[in-house]
Amino acid sequence: MYFVYVLKSSIDNRFYKGMTNNLKRRVYEHNLGKNKSTKPYRPWVLVYKEEYKTSEEARKRELFFKSGSGREYLKNILDS
């Protein structure tokens, strides 16, 4: 299984969108500072996830979340 996930920074409320086949490990790595783009904004909290059978499906959804309409979609969901 593959996951598309959204993390929220506890220090400045920014969001990070990504995909992985091991969600628990990936969130842990973000909080350890192993990702250069997320390291300065630790700690991160998982605020949203979706599960997919293939990496292709997950990648398409991740790219949608990173688009303008995808960010708007997430804003509506996460503000609820």
N, C-alpha and C positions, 0 to 999 in steps of 0.2 A: 504494500500500500504506500501511496505517496500523499503527502500533506502540503497544502498551501496554508501559510500561517501569517498572522499579523501580530507583531510585538509592539508594545508601547513603552517608551522610556519613562522611568519613574522620576527623572530629574527635569525633563522639559516637555513631556507629553508628545514627543514626536513619534511617528509610526515607522515601522520597518516591515516590509513584505518579502516573503521568501518561500521556498519549497524545499522539501526534504523527504527522505524515506524513513527517517528516525527523528521524530519530533522532540522527544525528551532530550536526546543527545544534542540536537541542534540548539535548542533554547539554552541548555547548559553551556555550550560553546560560546554563544553570544555573551552570556553573563561572565564567562572567564576572560573575555576580551580577545578571542581568537579571530574575530572578524574586524578588519581595520575600520570599516565604515560604521560599525556599531560600538566599538570599544569606548569612545569618549562619552557615550550616553547611557552607560550602565547605571543601575540595573534595569533589565528588561522584564516585562510581564507579558505572558501570552494572553491576548484579548480575543482572538478569533482564529478558527481553523476550519478547514474543509478537507475531506478525504477523497482520494481518487485511486482508481485501479492502475492507471498507467502514468508514467512520467510525462508523456505528451499532453495528456489531459490536464495534469497539474501545472505544467509550464504555461499552457494557454491561459489558465485561470490566473496564475501569478502575473502574467503580462497584462491581463485585463485589470487587475487590482492596481497596477502601476500606471495605468492610463488615467486620463482626466475623469472619464465616466466611471471607472472602477474606484477611484478615490472618493467620488461622490457617493457611489453605492455603499462603500464601507462607512463613510461618515453617517449616512442614514441609519445603517444597522447599529453602529457602535454608539450613536447618540441616544438610541432607544432605551 
